[in-house]
């Protein structure tokens, strides 16, 4: 699989507080959209923050519900899909158009942890 970028994404009910915290901690800058913030450190994308209005903080040490997922940017989504499925992933959400300039598909690893194969 030819992964071109790897982004850790945090779900949050407060985009500004969450992205500003990590920007300060890691010495980065934030690019803001309505429901998504991106953290750049030294000009490279390092983290994403997705608006999740009903976000519930985890109960330590149980960790429920989901709090984090990975976005893996790939050069060829069809080849990456085949490789992920061959390794044991489950497809959770299919993209509307694999030929669009950008997009993503959502998968689960064997333990059910979600990740996205993204392009664009």
MMTF fields as JSON, N, C-alpha, C and O atoms, coordinates in Angstrom:
{
  "mmtfVersion": "1.0.0",
  "mmtfProducer": "UNKNOWN",
  "numBonds": 479,
  "numAtoms": 480,
  "numGroups": 120,
  "numChains": 1,
  "numModels": 1,
  "chainsPerModel": [1],
  "groupsPerChain": [120],
  "chainIdList": ["A"],
  "bondAtomList": [4, 2, 8, 6, 12, 10, 16, 14, 20, 18, 24, 22, 28, 26, 32, 30, 36, 34, 40, 38, 44, 42, 48, 46, 52, 50, 56, 54, 60, 58, 64, 62, 68, 66, 72, 70, 76, 74, 80, 78, 84, 82, 88, 86, 92, 90, 96, 94, 100, 98, 104, 102, 108, 106, 112, 110, 116, 114, 120, 118, 124, 122, 128, 126, 132, 130, 136, 134, 140, 138, 144, 142, 148, 146, 152, 150, 156, 154, 160, 158, 164, 162, 168, 166, 172, 170, 176, 174, 180, 178, 184, 182, 188, 186, 192, 190, 196, 194, 200, 198, 204, 202, 208, 206, 212, 210, 216, 214, 220, 218, 224, 222, 228, 226, 232, 230, 236, 234, 240, 238, 244, 242, 248, 246, 252, 250, 256, 254, 260, 258, 264, 262, 268, 266, 272, 270, 276, 274, 280, 278, 284, 282, 288, 286, 292, 290, 296, 294, 300, 298, 304, 302, 308, 306, 312, 310, 316, 314, 320, 318, 324, 322, 328, 326, 332, 330, 336, 334, 340, 338, 344, 342, 348, 346, 352, 350, 356, 354, 360, 358, 364, 362, 368, 366, 372, 370, 376, 374, 380, 378, 384, 382, 388, 386, 392, 390, 396, 394, 400, 398, 404, 402, 408, 406, 412, 410, 416, 414, 420, 418, 424, 422, 428, 426, 432, 430, 436, 434, 440, 438, 444, 442, 448, 446, 452, 450, 456, 454, 460, 458, 464, 462, 468, 466, 472, 470, 476, 474],
  "bondOrderList": [1, 1, 1, 1, 1, 1, 1, 1, 1, 1, 1, 1, 1, 1, 1, 1, 1, 1, 1, 1, 1, 1, 1, 1, 1, 1, 1, 1, 1, 1, 1, 1, 1, 1, 1, 1, 1, 1, 1, 1, 1, 1, 1, 1, 1, 1, 1, 1, 1, 1, 1, 1, 1, 1, 1, 1, 1, 1, 1, 1, 1, 1, 1, 1, 1, 1, 1, 1, 1, 1, 1, 1, 1, 1, 1, 1, 1, 1, 1, 1, 1, 1, 1, 1, 1, 1, 1, 1, 1, 1, 1, 1, 1, 1, 1, 1, 1, 1, 1, 1, 1, 1, 1, 1, 1, 1, 1, 1, 1, 1, 1, 1, 1, 1, 1, 1, 1, 1, 1],
  "groupList": [{"groupName": "UNK", "atomNameList": ["N", "CA", "C", "O"], "elementList": ["N", "C", "C", "O"], "formalChargeList": [0, 0, 0, 0], "bondAtomList": [1, 0, 2, 1, 3, 2], "bondOrderList": [1, 1, 2], "singleLetterCode": "X", "chemCompType": "L-PEPTIDE LINKING"}],
  "groupTypeList": [0, 0, 0, 0, 0, 0, 0, 0, 0, 0, 0, 0, 0, 0, 0, 0, 0, 0, 0, 0, 0, 0, 0, 0, 0, 0, 0, 0, 0, 0, 0, 0, 0, 0, 0, 0, 0, 0, 0, 0, 0, 0, 0, 0, 0, 0, 0, 0, 0, 0, 0, 0, 0, 0, 0, 0, 0, 0, 0, 0, 0, 0, 0, 0, 0, 0, 0, 0, 0, 0, 0, 0, 0, 0, 0, 0, 0, 0, 0, 0, 0, 0, 0, 0, 0, 0, 0, 0, 0, 0, 0, 0, 0, 0, 0, 0, 0, 0, 0, 0, 0, 0, 0, 0, 0, 0, 0, 0, 0, 0, 0, 0, 0, 0, 0, 0, 0, 0, 0, 0],
  "groupIdList": [1, 2, 3, 4, 5, 6, 7, 8, 9, 10, 11, 12, 13, 14, 15, 16, 17, 18, 19, 20, 21, 22, 23, 24, 25, 26, 27, 28, 29, 30, 31, 32, 33, 34, 35, 36, 37, 38, 39, 40, 41, 42, 43, 44, 45, 46, 47, 48, 49, 50, 51, 52, 53, 54, 55, 56, 57, 58, 59, 60, 61, 62, 63, 64, 65, 66, 67, 68, 69, 70, 71, 72, 73, 74, 75, 76, 77, 78, 79, 80, 81, 82, 83, 84, 85, 86, 87, 88, 89, 90, 91, 92, 93, 94, 95, 96, 97, 98, 99, 100, 101, 102, 103, 104, 105, 106, 107, 108, 109, 110, 111, 112, 113, 114, 115, 116, 117, 118, 119, 120],
  "secStructList": [7, 7, 3, 3, 3, 3, 3, 3, 3, 3, 3, 3, 1, 7, 2, 2, 2, 2, 2, 2, 2, 2, 2, 2, 2, 2, 6, 7, 3, 3, 3, 3, 7, 1, 1, 3, 3, 3, 3, 3, 3, 6, 6, 3, 3, 3, 3, 3, 3, 3, 3, 7, 6, 6, 7, 7, 7, 7, 7, 6, 6, 6, 7, 7, 1, 7, 7, 3, 3, 3, 3, 3, 3, 3, 1, 7, 2, 2, 2, 2, 2, 2, 2, 2, 2, 2, 2, 6, 7, 3, 3, 3, 3, 7, 7, 1, 7, 6, 6, 1, 1, 1, 3, 3, 3, 3, 3, 3, 7, 6, 6, 1, 7, 3, 3, 3, 3, 3, 3, 7],
  "xCoordList": [0.86, 0.0, 0.9, 1.818, 0.659, 1.451, 0.76, -0.027, 1.037, 0.43, 1.208, 2.425, 0.517, 1.177, 1.084, 1.852, 0.163, 0.007, -0.761, -1.661, -0.418, -1.112, -1.545, -0.717, -2.843, -3.398, -4.152, -4.992, -3.848, -4.629, -5.767, -5.532, -7.001, -8.182, -8.873, -9.16, -9.133, -9.872, -11.288, -11.469, -12.287, -13.657, -13.805, -13.261, -14.543, -14.678, -15.961, -16.412, -16.535, -17.694, -17.255, -18.067, -15.975, -15.455, -14.18, -13.072, -14.361, -13.223, -12.152, -10.965, -12.558, -11.586, -10.729, -9.505, -11.372, -10.619, -9.665, -8.508, -10.142, -9.33, -8.158, -7.019, -8.425, -7.349, -6.349, -5.148, -6.818, -5.919, -5.016, -3.836, -5.572, -4.774, -3.607, -2.46, -3.9, -2.847, -1.876, -0.685, -2.359, -1.463, -0.472, 0.717, -0.971, -0.079, 0.904, 2.096, 0.406, 1.256, 2.345, 3.479, 1.994, 2.933, 3.624, 4.463, 3.273, 3.906, 3.469, 4.294, 2.187, 1.69, 0.701, 0.448, 0.146, -0.876, -2.115, -2.024, -3.269, -4.541, -5.168, -5.232, -5.631, -6.483, -7.896, -8.131, -8.847, -10.199, -11.226, -11.218, -12.107, -13.324, -14.478, -14.249, -15.701, -16.867, -16.893, -17.161, -16.617, -16.736, -15.438, -15.44, -14.324, -13.033, -11.909, -11.912, -10.962, -9.745, -8.56, -8.578, -7.523, -6.294, -5.142, -5.013, -4.306, -3.123, -1.89, -1.64, -1.122, 0.127, 1.286, 1.245, 2.312, 3.531, 4.679, 4.865, 5.446, 6.533, 6.03, 6.728, 4.806, 4.246, 3.659, 3.153, 3.716, 3.199, 1.912, 1.816, 0.917, -0.308, -0.015, 0.555, -0.413, -0.124, -1.379, -1.404, -2.431, -3.648, -4.863, -4.776, -6.004, -7.277, -8.235, -8.095, -9.211, -10.219, -11.572, -11.831, -12.431, -13.732, -14.827, -14.855, -15.732, -16.833, -17.768, -18.293, -17.966, -18.88, -19.705, -19.329, -20.843, -21.609, -22.002, -22.116, -22.209, -22.62, -21.456, -21.647, -20.254, -19.049, -19.124, -19.47, -18.8, -18.75, -17.324, -16.778, -16.705, -15.342, -15.294, -16.271, -14.162, -14.058, -14.02, -13.623, -14.437, -14.347, -13.083, -12.995, -12.119, -10.862, -11.062, -11.667, -10.606, -9.778, -10.57, -9.964, -11.882, -12.682, -12.568, -12.526, -12.516, -12.305, -13.5, -13.324, -14.701, -15.869, -16.502, -16.495, -17.032, -17.116, -15.883, -14.887, -15.941, -14.821, -14.366, -15.19, -13.077, -12.54, -11.58, -11.284, -11.094, -10.058, -10.13, -10.541, -9.732, -9.579, -8.425, -7.993, -7.93, -6.832, -7.337, -8.192, -6.804, -7.01, -5.7, -4.666, -5.732, -4.553, -4.749, -5.633, -3.94, -4.034, -3.232, -2.066, -3.861, -3.256, -3.21, -4.002, -2.265, -2.115, -3.153, -3.61, -3.53, -4.471, -5.482, -5.183, -6.678, -7.664, -8.142, -8.415, -8.248, -8.711, -7.697, -8.074, -6.424, -5.38, -5.303, -5.137, -5.423, -5.378, -6.578, -6.447, -7.742, -8.941, -8.697, -8.949, -8.205, -7.949, -6.954, -7.124, -5.918, -4.904, -5.478, -5.217, -6.264, -6.864, -7.825, -7.801, -8.674, -9.629, -8.893, -9.297, -7.824, -7.032, -6.361, -6.096, -6.087, -5.454, -6.465, -6.078, -7.773, -8.792, -9.676, -10.437, -9.6, -10.47, -11.902, -12.154, -12.842, -14.248, -14.599, -14.248, -15.288, -15.746, -16.983, -17.967, -16.928, -18.055, -18.863, -20.086, -18.181, -18.878, -18.148, -16.987, -18.839, -18.276, -18.373, -19.351, -17.361, -17.379, -18.421, -18.703, -18.988, -19.957, -19.301, -19.899, -18.06, -17.403, -15.897, -15.216, -15.384, -13.946, -13.123, -11.908, -13.748, -13.029, -13.051, -12.516, -13.66, -13.67, -12.259, -11.393, -12.032, -10.711, -10.273, -9.079, -11.225, -10.906, -12.056, -13.191, -11.76, -12.797, -12.215, -11.027, -13.082, -12.638, -13.626, -14.787, -13.128, -13.959, -13.594, -12.443, -14.574, -14.368, -14.334, -15.156, -13.369, -13.15, -13.044, -12.934, -13.079, -12.774, -11.662, -11.628, -10.759, -9.719, -10.338, -11.516, -9.609, -10.204, -10.84, -11.745, -10.361, -10.951, -12.081, -12.677, -12.384, -13.482, -13.092, -13.963, -11.776, -11.34, -11.44, -10.917, -12.097, -12.291, -11.052, -10.265, -10.908, -9.898, -10.43, -11.304, -9.893, -10.326, -9.179, -8.04, -9.485, -8.578, -9.047, -10.177, -8.166, -8.51, -7.641, -6.552, -8.136, -7.34, -7.671, -8.705, -6.748, -6.951, -6.16, -6.236],
  "yCoordList": [-1.171, 0.0, 1.227, 1.313, 2.164, 3.373, 4.49, 5.241, 4.615, 5.646, 6.938, 6.966, 8.002, 9.275, 10.252, 11.212, 10.021, 10.889, 10.122, 9.349, 10.322, 9.676, 10.767, 11.556, 10.815, 11.84, 11.167, 10.298, 11.572, 11.149, 12.151, 13.36, 11.659, 12.523, 12.332, 11.208, 13.45, 13.436, 13.948, 14.996, 13.218, 13.71, 14.628, 14.342, 15.735, 16.688, 17.503, 17.764, 17.897, 18.785, 20.25, 21.125, 20.526, 21.898, 21.959, 21.784, 22.211, 22.247, 23.237, 22.912, 24.434, 25.473, 25.085, 25.212, 24.617, 24.243, 23.09, 23.122, 22.077, 20.885, 21.196, 20.845, 21.851, 22.128, 23.133, 23.006, 24.121, 25.109, 24.466, 24.802, 23.546, 22.825, 22.106, 22.267, 21.305, 20.526, 21.42, 21.118, 22.509, 23.446, 24.05, 24.181, 24.41, 24.977, 23.924, 24.197, 22.735, 21.673, 21.255, 20.989, 21.197, 20.706, 21.823, 21.552, 23.077, 24.188, 24.314, 24.57, 24.137, 24.175, 25.283, 26.125, 25.266, 26.227, 25.465, 24.317, 26.116, 25.473, 26.134, 27.36, 25.304, 25.759, 25.313, 24.146, 26.258, 26.015, 25.981, 26.827, 24.983, 24.934, 24.8, 24.687, 24.809, 24.765, 23.543, 23.667, 22.355, 21.126, 20.324, 19.137, 20.987, 20.295, 21.305, 22.37, 20.975, 21.764, 20.864, 19.676, 21.433, 20.701, 21.358, 22.582, 20.545, 21.037, 20.773, 19.643, 21.831, 21.73, 22.041, 23.016, 21.204, 21.434, 21.451, 20.507, 22.543, 22.719, 22.568, 22.02, 23.06, 23.023, 21.699, 21.586, 20.69, 19.362, 19.093, 19.435, 18.477, 18.117, 17.003, 15.971, 17.225, 16.251, 15.651, 14.466, 16.474, 16.006, 16.655, 17.733, 15.978, 16.53, 16.501, 15.688, 17.395, 17.478, 17.585, 18.517, 16.619, 16.513, 16.876, 16.364, 17.765, 18.164, 16.984, 16.395, 16.651, 15.595, 16.171, 16.018, 16.841, 17.557, 16.713, 17.243, 15.428, 14.556, 13.793, 12.775, 14.291, 13.63, 13.451, 14.381, 12.262, 11.94, 11.555, 10.624, 12.245, 11.873, 10.433, 9.939, 9.754, 8.364, 8.265, 9.2, 7.125, 6.819, 5.998, 4.863, 6.555, 5.862, 4.792, 5.096, 3.581, 3.118, 2.403, 1.829, 2.418, 1.648, 2.136, 1.315, 3.448, 3.988, 3.978, 4.212, 3.72, 3.721, 5.103, 5.709, 5.632, 5.121, 5.494, 5.952, 5.299, 5.625, 7.057, 7.962, 7.259, 8.597, 9.029, 10.218, 8.112, 8.448, 7.487, 6.337, 7.957, 7.078, 7.602, 8.739, 6.808, 7.202, 7.481, 6.76, 8.537, 8.807, 8.468, 9.065, 7.52, 7.127, 7.582, 7.077, 8.524, 9.031, 8.119, 7.825, 7.678, 6.692, 7.222, 8.08, 6.691, 7.091, 6.411, 7.003, 5.182, 4.406, 3.751, 2.733, 4.335, 3.854, 2.443, 1.664, 2.102, 0.751, -0.312, -1.335, -0.061, -1.002, -1.055, -2.128, 0.115, 0.162, -0.567, -1.25, -0.421, -1.131, -2.64, -3.338, -3.131, -4.562, -5.048, -6.117, -4.251, -4.635, -4.643, -5.563, -3.61, -3.536, -4.697, -5.332, -4.971, -6.068, -7.41, -8.282, -7.561, -8.781, -8.972, -10.1, -7.876, -7.953, -8.186, -8.418, -8.126, -8.398, -7.231, -7.323, -6.12, -4.976, -5.283, -6.153, -4.545, -4.582, -3.202, -2.197, -3.141, -1.87, -1.422, -2.156, -0.215, 0.323, 1.334, 1.394, 2.139, 3.147, 3.315, 3.721, 3.0, 3.101, 4.547, 5.239, 4.998, 6.333, 6.378, 5.36, 7.55, 7.711, 7.545, 6.977, 8.043, 8.029, 7.874, 8.815, 6.698, 6.449, 7.251, 7.363, 7.807, 8.581, 10.088, 10.864, 10.506, 11.933, 12.396, 11.576, 13.703, 14.26, 14.013, 13.9, 13.928, 13.63, 12.865, 12.941, 12.134, 11.37, 10.433, 10.485, 9.569, 8.604, 7.456, 7.576, 6.342, 5.193, 4.83, 4.979, 4.352, 4.029, 2.518, 1.796, 2.052, 0.635, 0.41, 1.359, -0.852, -1.233, -2.266, -3.127, -2.173, -3.189, -4.43, -4.391, -5.507, -6.729, -6.569, -7.321, -5.574, -5.338, -4.328, -4.024, -3.805, -2.858, -1.395, -0.529, -1.086, 0.302, 0.892, 0.299, 2.045, 2.605, 3.327, 3.885, 3.297, 4.103, 4.403, 3.701, 5.456, 5.864, 5.745, 6.096, 5.253, 5.367, 6.591, 6.633, 7.592, 8.879, 9.144, 8.587, 9.996, 10.425, 11.887, 12.421, 12.503, 13.89, 14.875, 16.08],
  "zCoordList": [0.0, 0.0, 0.0, 0.815, -0.886, -1.004, -0.223, -0.8, 1.079, 1.921, 1.732, 1.919, 1.365, 1.108, 2.277, 2.34, 3.195, 4.352, 5.409, 5.079, 6.685, 7.791, 8.768, 9.222, 9.093, 9.973, 11.119, 10.889, 12.35, 13.51, 13.658, 13.665, 13.778, 13.843, 15.193, 15.605, 15.873, 17.124, 16.88, 16.261, 17.359, 17.369, 18.583, 19.65, 18.419, 19.512, 19.358, 18.243, 20.478, 20.463, 20.408, 20.111, 20.693, 20.712, 19.866, 20.373, 18.577, 17.65, 18.09, 18.077, 18.475, 18.812, 20.014, 19.978, 21.068, 22.27, 21.99, 22.41, 21.284, 21.028, 20.105, 20.413, 18.973, 18.019, 18.594, 18.355, 19.34, 19.942, 20.989, 21.09, 21.762, 22.76, 22.107, 22.525, 21.072, 20.426, 19.672, 19.613, 19.096, 18.407, 19.398, 19.106, 20.555, 21.576, 22.077, 22.224, 22.334, 22.874, 21.89, 22.288, 20.59, 19.581, 18.798, 17.938, 19.094, 18.406, 16.958, 16.081, 16.7, 15.329, 15.084, 15.946, 13.889, 13.497, 13.033, 12.597, 13.132, 12.818, 11.6, 11.509, 10.66, 9.568, 9.896, 10.21, 9.823, 10.304, 9.171, 8.276, 9.233, 8.43, 9.414, 10.618, 8.929, 9.809, 10.71, 11.905, 10.158, 10.954, 10.988, 11.315, 10.644, 10.594, 10.792, 10.175, 11.641, 11.804, 11.504, 11.824, 10.886, 10.591, 11.327, 11.325, 11.957, 12.667, 11.819, 11.399, 11.572, 10.83, 11.775, 12.525, 11.728, 12.491, 11.488, 10.719, 11.509, 10.54, 9.105, 8.251, 8.844, 7.505, 7.07, 5.953, 7.933, 7.587, 8.366, 9.545, 7.707, 8.436, 9.433, 9.079, 10.684, 11.752, 12.369, 12.703, 12.522, 13.179, 12.547, 11.958, 12.679, 12.272, 13.438, 14.352, 13.404, 14.459, 13.783, 13.022, 14.07, 13.42, 14.411, 15.53, 13.994, 14.863, 15.097, 14.152, 16.356, 16.771, 17.923, 19.085, 17.609, 18.627, 19.838, 20.944, 19.651, 20.761, 21.374, 22.04, 21.143, 21.658, 23.177, 23.906, 23.632, 25.058, 25.414, 24.822, 26.368, 26.764, 27.264, 27.829, 27.06, 27.503, 29.02, 29.715, 29.506, 30.926, 31.136, 30.67, 31.824, 32.058, 33.117, 34.144, 32.945, 31.833, 30.74, 29.836, 30.789, 29.841, 28.403, 27.487, 28.175, 26.847, 25.915, 24.719, 26.394, 25.507, 25.551, 26.622, 24.5, 23.128, 22.311, 22.87, 20.966, 20.082, 20.319, 20.452, 20.37, 20.571, 19.47, 19.352, 18.676, 17.712, 16.532, 16.687, 15.357, 14.206, 13.355, 13.541, 12.442, 11.568, 10.167, 9.653, 9.543, 8.125, 7.426, 7.726, 6.503, 5.744, 4.303, 3.61, 3.849, 2.478, 1.561, 1.825, 0.492, -0.399, -1.829, -2.219, -2.597, -3.992, -4.876, -5.854, -4.551, -5.368, -4.43, -3.806, -4.33, -3.353, -3.683, -2.77, -4.945, -5.293, -4.844, -4.272, -5.107, -4.681, -3.155, -2.575, -2.504, -1.041, -0.435, 0.58, -1.059, -0.605, -0.637, 0.345, -1.769, -1.9, -0.855, -0.269, -0.63, 0.353, 1.771, 2.546, 2.106, 3.439, 3.669, 4.724, 2.674, 2.811, 2.927, 3.697, 2.165, 2.23, 3.576, 3.99, 4.254, 5.573, 6.691, 7.836, 6.364, 7.367, 7.735, 8.698, 6.992, 7.274, 6.86, 6.025, 7.468, 7.053, 6.529, 7.147, 5.399, 4.845, 5.623, 5.711, 6.185, 6.951, 6.15, 6.279, 5.315, 4.511, 3.188, 3.149, 2.118, 0.763, 0.277, 0.562, -0.454, -1.058, -2.169, -2.802, -2.404, -3.49, -4.855, -5.769, -4.998, -6.307, -6.126, -5.717, -6.428, -6.298, -7.298, -7.136, -8.316, -9.324, -9.052, -9.843, -7.947, -7.625, -7.254, -6.947, -7.284, -7.004, -5.567, -5.291, -4.661, -3.261, -2.644, -3.115, -1.595, -0.922, 0.109, 0.427, 0.63, 1.635, 1.704, 1.313, 2.212, 2.573, 4.003, 4.413, 4.762, 6.162, 6.331, 5.767, 7.115, 7.36, 8.863, 9.639, 9.259, 10.639, 10.603, 9.724, 11.559, 11.683, 12.334, 12.692, 12.498, 13.049, 14.427, 14.788, 15.207, 16.529, 16.49, 17.523, 15.311, 15.169, 15.215, 15.134, 15.347, 15.367, 13.961, 13.018, 13.794, 12.456, 11.937, 12.701, 10.62, 9.929, 8.538, 8.029, 7.928, 6.601, 5.609, 5.917, 4.43, 3.295, 2.521, 2.034, 2.411, 1.825, 0.601, 0.465, -0.28, -1.421, -1.725, -1.322, -2.45, -2.867, -2.052, -2.295]
}
